[in-house]
């Protein structure tokens, strides 16, 4: 494979795969059942807080 073959792959399939990966990573926190984990992650800094 030469440079033009790699460039063609990156322009077509590489871009498609990066787009799919981007969408998966953006939508991952909004999946069903993730709300409790998200809530725990958001409040982890307050666990050892003595000033309640």
C-alpha positions as CSV (number, residue, x, y, z in Angstrom):
1,X,0.0,0.0,0.0
2,X,1.2,3.5,-0.8
3,X,0.3,6.9,0.4
4,X,-2.6,7.3,-1.9
5,X,-4.2,4.1,-0.7
6,X,-3.9,5.2,2.9
7,X,-5.3,8.6,2.1
8,X,-8.2,7.1,0.3
9,X,-9.0,4.8,3.2
10,X,-8.7,7.7,5.7
11,X,-11.0,9.9,3.6
12,X,-13.7,7.3,3.4
13,X,-13.7,4.5,6.0
14,X,-11.5,6.2,8.5
15,X,-13.8,9.2,8.6
16,X,-16.9,7.0,8.9
17,X,-15.3,5.0,11.8
18,X,-14.3,8.2,13.6
19,X,-17.8,9.6,13.2
20,X,-19.4,6.4,14.5
21,X,-17.0,6.4,17.5
22,X,-17.8,10.0,18.2
23,X,-21.5,9.3,18.3
24,X,-21.1,6.3,20.5
25,X,-19.0,8.2,23.0
26,X,-21.4,11.2,23.0
27,X,-24.5,8.9,23.5
28,X,-22.9,6.5,26.0
29,X,-23.8,8.5,29.2
30,X,-27.4,8.8,28.0
31,X,-28.0,5.1,27.7
32,X,-30.7,3.4,29.8
33,X,-29.5,2.4,33.2
34,X,-26.5,4.8,33.3
35,X,-28.3,7.5,35.4
36,X,-27.2,6.0,38.7
37,X,-23.6,5.8,37.7
38,X,-23.7,9.3,36.4
39,X,-25.2,10.5,39.6
40,X,-22.5,8.7,41.6
41,X,-19.7,10.2,39.5
42,X,-21.2,13.7,39.9
43,X,-21.3,13.4,43.7
44,X,-18.1,11.5,44.4
45,X,-16.3,14.7,45.4
46,X,-18.8,15.3,48.2
47,X,-18.5,11.8,49.8
48,X,-16.0,12.7,52.5
49,X,-17.4,16.1,53.1
50,X,-17.8,16.7,56.9
51,X,-19.7,20.0,56.4
52,X,-23.1,18.6,55.7
